[in-house]
């Protein structure tokens, strides 16, 4: 069923004249940029592993606002 949903989304993108692959690549770049900002906000990996989801969400949202 998930494959059917993905197939439908690709067809919708084509109907809207959106290149689905380019759109996905752009989204991945945005995610990587934001995630790198989250990583940089911690002193080391142990701090990041110990962080709560709430803490990480706050940092993620701040990175998102900075775009």
DADA-V822331 format. One record per backbone hydrogen bond with DSSP energy under -0.5 kcal/mol. CO is the residue of the C=O (numbers start at 1). NH is the residue of the N-H. Records with the same first field share a line. If there is no record, write none. Layout:
BEGIN
CO->NH / NH
END
This chain:
BEGIN
1->5
2->6
3->7
4->8
5->9
6->10
7->11
8->12
9->13
10->14
11->15
12->16
13->18
14->17
18->20
19->23
20->24
21->25
22->26
23->27
24->28
25->29
26->30
27->31
28->32
29->33
30->34
31->35
32->36
33->37
34->38
35->39
36->40
37->41
38->41
39->42
44->48
45->49
46->50
47->51
48->51
52->56
53->57
54->58
55->59
56->60
57->61
58->62
59->63
60->64
61->65
62->66
64->67
END
